[in-house]
Amino acid sequence: MAQDGYYGFIGTMDVYGLQLKPGQGSAAAVWVVDDGDGTLSSKKNIMIGWDVFPEVYGDSRTYFYTKWTNDGFQSTGCLNMECPGFRPEKGAAIAPGQVIDHVLEPKATKPKLNLKIIKDGTSGDWLIHAGLNREPALIGRFPRSLFTGGFSDKANAVLFGGVVAAPITNPPPMGSGYLPTSENSAASISNIQLIDQNGRGWPLTGDLPKFETNGNAYAVSPIVNGKFFYGGYEHPKM
């Protein structure tokens, strides 16, 4: 499928509550990406997932979020609906920037965020579907007109996993805070499918290359039957 591009993603994320300190941020996300010619200004992407970022939201609650750019965030794009871009669907059950409630201890039953992003074959818009503990439903779209180059037609890569932001001396938990050596407690992304140009979802049956900046603090497991575990550094204090 890689040589033909990617037209979307389907997957399910565990959702957690984290008590973060000022300067810390933690997220789980899927990115649909066009890297362009490799320069910053040619990078285009859409991100969807959940995050905890006190400096952005003013608290340490868990939020559903989206993010987009057409030029590596040099002059276009934003978080949630802080700028024109994402067009919400009327009556949608969840919206970018909305709090996800009932996030619990890592070993307790955790909410499931079911996501689907797909390129609409008629309009060319990137359609965003989401559902908390339910099947994903259409919640909005990123219009094709936001993007130039190849990304107006397809993505050349799909990425998914966890990401953190903080000073190196004050690292926050990623996912649940547990390394993937503890599958009963570690965060997971499951039911992973990649969507082709005909709108068909293909379950991911094999492993993929992984990227870890510090495998001793944060790590990711192999993908098995469309599911993997990730996260680490510390068990968050609830």
Secondary structure, DSSP 8 states (H G I E B T S, - for coil): -GGG-B-EEEEEEE-------TT-EEEEEEEEEE-TTSSGGG-EEEEEEEEE-HHHHSSS--EEEEEEESSTTSSS-EETTSSS--EE-TT-S--TT-B------TTS---EEEEEEEE-TTT--EEEEEEESS--EEEEEE-GGG--GGGGT-BSEEEEEEEEES-TTS---BTTS--TT-TTTSEEEEEEEEE-TTS-EEE--S------S-TTTEEE---BTTBEEEEES-----
